């Protein structure tokens, strides 16, 4: 993945960006993005990593992984 990928879960829009340190996950707020976390790609299931490589924002493995990242952020109080 070279560009930002936008994924909608329920009523929220999230942005994924591959960076040197991993996968950056952010929540879109209008035209801005609030970056929530950077996830080590090796921690994601193989199916989610493959979906990122393909740019497939509708892949269920990727959606499940993103839900987990978002839930962890909520539990941390972010």
N, C-alpha and C positions, 0 to 999 in steps of 0.2 A: 504494500500500500504506500503510495507516494503522496497522495493528497488526503485532505480531511475527509472522513466518512461520517455522514449524518445518519443517525438511527433514531426512530421514534418508538418509544415504549409508553403505552397508555397515552397520556396527554403531554408527556415531556419529550423534548428533543435533545439528544446527546450527540457529541462530536467525538470522534476517535481520530488520533493522530499518532503515527509511528514516529518515535524520536530515538535519539541515540541511547537513551536510558530505558526505553520500553515503550509501552502504549499509553499515551496520555488520554485521559477520559475527562470530558467536560460537559457541562449542561448549558445548552443555548438559552439565552435570555434576550429575546429580541435580536439585535444584530451583534450582541456581545456573547462571549463564551466565558463561563466561570469554570476554570480548570479544577477538577475535583481530586484527581489522583493520577499517579503514573504507575502502571502495572508491569511487572516483569513478564514479557511474553511467554517465557518458559513456564509460568504458573497457570497459563490458560490451557484448557483442553485442546488437543490436536485439531478437532473440528472447528473450534473458534479461531485458531491461528490460520487454518486454511481459508476460512471465510474472509478473514482480514486480507490475506494475500490475494484472494479473488475480488475483493471489494464488494462482497455479497452482504448487504446490510439486512437482508431478510432471513439469513441462516439462523435456525433455531439454536444451534450450539453457541453462536455468538451472542444472540439475544439473552440466553440463559446466563452466560458468563458476565455480560454487562449488568444484568439484574443483580448478580452477586456482588459486583463491584459497587454498584449504587447502594445496595443494602448495607454493605460494610461501611460506607461513608455515612449513611444515616445513623447506624449504631455508634459510630465514633463521634457523632454530633456535628458533622461537617455541614 
